[in-house]
Amino acid sequence: MKTIYDCLISAKASCNITKNEHIKEIYEMKESINNNICPRCGGNLIEKAGKYGKFFGCENYPKCKFIKKSK
């Protein structure tokens, strides 16, 4: 547990992003997902059918494996 804690503290110390910038990035990512744009690679999210039902997957699969559950 201490090793994980030390790793997280060192990662936080090396990060130059502010809290407000981080929050802004999260909202931008949510907005892009709602507009069916992949937040990882910028590709389109297309509806697919899988074993457990419908979902949205990145058009750049298998390079990008981002998915969003269908509502």
Summary of the structure (lengths in Angstrom):
residues: 71
radius of gyration: 16.3
end to end distance: 37.1
largest distance: 42.4
contacts: 147
relative contact order: 0.12
helix: 41%
strand: 24%
